[in-house]
Amino acid sequence: MSAPSPQSARRTVRITIVLLFAAWLVDYADRLVINLVLPSLGAEFELGRGQQGLIVSAFFLAYALAQIPGGMLADRYGARRVTLWALLAWSVFTALTGFAWSFVVLLVLRFAFGAAEGVFPPASLKVLVERTTPDERMAANGLIMSSNAVAGVLTPLLAAPLIAAFGWRSAFFSAAALGVFVLVAVRMRLPAPLPRTEPVTGTVRPGAGGVLRLGVVWRFSVMMFGYSAIVWGFNTWIPSYLGEEFGVSLTTAGALVAVPALAAAGAIVLGGRISDRLGGHHRKVIVPGMTVATVALLLVAFSSSLTGFVVFGTLASVAVALCYMPILAVPLSGLAPEQVGVGSAVIVLGGQAAGMVVPPAVGALADAFSFQVAFASLVLGAGIAAVMALLTPQDAASFRTATGASHLPEPAKESS
């Protein structure tokens, strides 16, 4: 294949960023809707906080279990194809959630929805790797993943009034429609992969089994667990906390949540640019970032005013969001392109394990003690992430050395 012109390559990168940003925006918004409707679900189905947390966990259990199979599917059948499968399936299950009539049905549908979304992250990362060069990859990924924080801004602002006016079911029907729209856009507009430019000498252990046996990849997964413990433990319960502690309505809570979410969006983009500039070296970002997050989380937990909650919550969100791209930078540069699906799935798995375990744990602590104790417990996540940042290779070369490979091999062609 002849090398594309610089203009064509830049166009490929730009279109890929836009389409993956849209897909991740819908992906993340679909997940956040459940946080906004938990009070409504609790009232309609007479659920305690522990049961509400289980509804969240059902999604993350399936999401976590689907990560590695999703990476294997992307490596075997092509990232584009698996991305389209995921978009279609999760849109269907999002719509079906709007028809749920009991707690058990909610659990089943959220589990199915989680499995459908679970194959998307490794496929998405592989789509990105195939359409970017290493020196621009984390900046591009930072822009894409800022969609998570943007979804954190838009979802409560748009969904809360919708729920108030038409009920909680309307939010799921609307999210499903957006998913179908993005599915069509990706199907029609995603460009072909760029030719690879990485070195082709050397070897890496072949196959998914070889990647799964790499302890260094699992250490990055534990790092992602620490990061995600804070994100999901905090975000899941903010609407409930603001309503119970400060008497804030769901619509107002949505507007307040938008403040830290918008700040986090900028921090994710900045974290990607810093990662590219540093060439990895994630501990330079994660250790100080998680130190600031620890202090901010304690201030959030014991703040007696709504203003303090928003200010310190925003500081915690920014400090944590800065750490997201640095966690992914070294593995995405150090793994062979045809192994990015499985490798990234292992790392994302750590984050989804946190999403499965932490929300019900935080809810249980809030029931047993208080939201103050529950939020303060999230500093454990900051400690885990910081420690793992010190125990992992700091650049692509040392990562490949840790995996037993000095260079990247020739990638396999994607099947479309």
N, C-alpha and C positions, 0 to 999 in steps of 0.2 A: 504494500500500500504506500503510495507517495505521501510525503509529508504535506499537511494542509498549510495554506498561507497563514501568516500571523493573524490577519483579520478574521479568517474563517475559524481559527482556533479560539480567538477571543469570543467570537459569536457563540461557539459551542459552549464555552464556559458560562457565558451570561445566560443563555437559554436554560442550561442545566440548573443554574442557581435559582432562577425564577420558578421553574417547574417544581424542583424539590422543595423550595421554600413554601410553595402553595400546598404541596402534599403534606409536609410536616405541620403546616399551620392547621389544616383540617384534622390531621392525626391527633395533634395535641389538644385542639379545641374539643374534639369528641371525648377525650379523657377528662377534661376539666369540667364538662357539663355535669358530670355525676356529683362533683363537689357542691355545685350550686343547688342541685335538686335533693341532696341528702335530707335537709329539713322536711321537705315535702314528702319524700319517701317514708321518713320516720313517722310522720303524722298519719299518712294514708294507710301504711301497713303495720303501724304500732311497733316500730323497731327502736331498740336502744342503740346507744353509740357503738357498742361492740358489734351488733348486727350490721349497722351502717358501714362500719369499717370492713366487715367481711365482704360487702358488695364491692368495695374498692379492691379488696385483696383478690377476689375471684378473677378480676381482670388481670391483675399483675401475675397471678399464678400461671395462667395460660400464656400471658405475654412472655414470661420468663421461659417457660417450657418450649415455646416456639422459636426462641432466638437461634439456637444452634441448628435445628432443622431448617429454619429459614435461611441461614447462611449457607448450609449445604445445598439447598435448592438453588440459591442465587449462583453459587459456584458451578453447579451442574447444568442448570437450564438457562442461565442468563439473568442478569440483574434487572433488566428492563421488564422481562416477562413476569418475574416474580413480583416486582413492584405493582404491575397492573393487576395481578391476581389479588394482592393484598388490598388494594384500593377498592376493588369490586366487593370482596368478601366483607370487609369491615363496614362498608356503606350499607350492605344488606342487614347485618346484625345491629347496626346503630338504629336503623328504621324499626326493626323488630322490637328493640328495647322499648320503643314508644307504646307497644301493645301489651307490655307486661302486666299481669294481674295479681301476682303474689311475690312474696320474698323469694321462694324457691325458683320461680321462673326468672326473676331478676338475676339470681346467682348463675343460672344456666346460661342466660343470654350474655351476661357480662363475661363469663368464661369463654364463650364462643367468640365474642367480640375481641377479647384479649388475644386469642389464638390467631385471629385474622390479622390484627395489627402487629402481632409479634414477629411475623416474617418480614415486615417492612424495613426496620432499621438496618439490618445487615445488607439487604438488597439495595437500599438507598445509598449507603456508604460505598458500596461497590459501584453503583452508577456514577457516583461522584469521582471515585478514584480513576475510573476508566475515561473520564472526560476532563481531567485536570492534570497539571504537572505537579511534581512534589513541592516546588517552591511557592505555589499559590494555593495549595490544597487546604490548609487550615484557615486561611483568610476566607476562601470560598465556603468552607464548612461553617465557619463562624457566622457568615451572612445567612446561610441556610438555617442553622440551628437557632439563630435569633428569632426565628418563627415561633419557637416555643414560648419565649417571653412575650412576643407580640400577641400570640394566642391568649396568654395570660392577661393581657390588657383588653383585647377585643371581646373575648368570650363572656366575662361577667358584664361588660357594658352592653352587649347585644342580647345575651341570653337571659339575663336577669329580668329586664322589662318584658321579654317574650314569655317567660315563665309566669310572671305576675299577671299578665293579661290573658294568656291562653292555657296555662297549666304546664306542668313539667314535661308532659309527653311531647308538646310542640317543639321543645328544644332538640329532641332526638330526631324528629322528622326533618327539621331544618338542617341539622348537621349531616344527615344522610344525603340530602339533596346536594350539599356542597361537595361531598365526597364523589358523587357521580360526575359533577362538573369538572373536578380536577382529574378524575380518571380519563375523561375524554381529552382533556388538554395534554396530559402526559402521553396518551396513546398517539396523538396526532403530531406533537411537536418535539418530543425528545430527540436530540440529535444522536448520530452514531458516535461510538467511542473514538477518542483520539489515538493515533499510533503511540505506542509506549516508547519512552526515551531512557528508562532506567538501564543500568548495566545488566548484562545477561550471563555473566560468568558466575560460577559458584552454584551451590545447591541449598535447598531448604527441605526439611522432611516433608515428603509428599502426603497429600490427602488430608481429610478432616481429622483423622485419628492423630496424625502427627501434630497438628496445631493444638488439639485438645490435650496433648501430653506436655505442652510447653508451660512450665510453671510460671515463667515470666508474664505470659499473657493473663494468667489467672490473678497475678498480683495487680495488674491494671484493672481487672474486674473488681477486686476488693476495693480499690481506690474509687471506682465508680459507685460502689455500694455506699461508701461513706458520703460522697457527694449527694447521691439521690436520697439518702435517708433524710437529709435536711430538706431537700426540695419537696418531697412528697409528705413527709411528716408535718411540715409547716403549712403547705398550700392546701392540703386536704381539709384542714380544720379551721382555716381562717374565717369562712363565712359563718360557721357555727359559733366560733369564739366571739366574733364581733357582735353577733346577735344576742348571745347570752350575757356577755360581760358588759357591753356598752349599749344594748338595746338598738343596734343599728339594723335597718331594714336590709333585705337582700339586695335591692337596687343600689342603695348607698354603699353597701359592702362591696359590690362590684366595682363602683367608682373608686373606692379606697384601695382595693387590690390592684387596680390599674397603675397606681403610682410606683410601687416596687417592681411590678412586672415590666413596665416601660424602661425603668432604669436597668433592670437585668438584661433586657434585649440589647442595649448598648454595650453592656459589660461582656456579653457573649461574643459580639463582633470584635471588641477590643482584645478579648482573650485569644481569638483566632489569629489576629494580626501579630500579637506579641509572640505567640507560638512559632509562627513563620519566621519572625525576626530572630528569635533565640535558637531556632533549629531544634526545638524540643526543650530540654532543661526545665521540665515542668515544676520541679521543686522550687525554683525561683519565684514561681507564681503561686503554687498551691500552699506551700507552708505559710507565707505571710497572709495569703487570702483566707485560709481557714483559721488562722489566729484571730484576725479581725472578725470573722464570722462568729467565733466562739464568744467574744466579748459582746457583740451585737445581739446574739441570740439570748444571752443572759439578761441584757437590758430590755429586750422585747418581752421576755417572760415575766419580768417583775415591774414593768411599766404600769403605772396606775392611771395613765391618761391615754386617750385615743390618739392624740398628737404624737406622744412618745412611741406608741405602738407603730404608727406609720413611719416615723423618722428612723427608728432603730430597725424596723422590718425592712425598710428600703436599703439601709446600710448592709444588713445581713444578706439580702438578695444580691446586691452588687458584688460583695466579696465572694459569695459562693459561685455566682455566674461566671466570674473571671476564671474560675478553675475548670470549667467544662471542657473547652477546646484543648487546653494543655493535657488533659487526661488522654485524649485520643491522638494527639499529634505524633508521638513517637511510634506507637503501633501501626498507624496508617502509613507511615513512611517506611517502617522497617519490614512489614509483612510483604510477601510476594503478592502481586496483584490478584492472582487466581486464588489466593487464600484469604483475601480481605473479608469475604463473606463470613466464613467461619470464625476468623480471628476477631472481627468486630462484634460478632454475635456473642462471643464469650464475654467481652468487655461490657456490652450492653446488658447482658444477663445479670451482671452484678447490680446494675441500677434497677432492674426490674425486680430482683429479689428484695431490694430495699422497699420498693413500692408495694410488694406483697406483704412484707412483715411489719413495716413501720406504722402505716396508718392505723391498723387495729390496735397496735401496741400503744400508740399515742392516745387513741380513744379510750383504751382501758385505763391508762394512767390518769386521764382527765376524769373518768368516772370514779376511780378509786381515790384520787387526791384532788387535783385541780388542773386547769389548763396551764397554770404557771409551771407546775412540776413537769407536765407533759412537754411543753416547749423547751424547758431547760434541758431535758434529757437528750435533745437533738445535738448537743455539743459533742456527744460520743461520735456522731458521724464525722464531724470536723476533725476529731482526733484520728480516726481511722484513715481518712483521706490523706492527712498530713504525714502520717507514719509510712503509708504505702508510697507516697511521693519520694521518700528518702530511700526506699528499698527497691526501686525499679531503675532500669537503664535510662539515662538522661538524653540520649540521642539515637538516631536510626542505626548508626554504625555499632554502638554498644548493644543495641537491641538485637541486631542480627548476629552479633558475636554470642549473645546469650542463647540464641536459638540454634546455634551451630552453623550459621550461614554467613558468609562474608559479603555476598552480593545477591541481588534479586535475579531469579531466573526469568526466562522468556515467558510471558503470560499466555494463557490460553485465550483463544478468540471467544467472544461472547456469542451465544446463540440467541437470536431474537425471536 
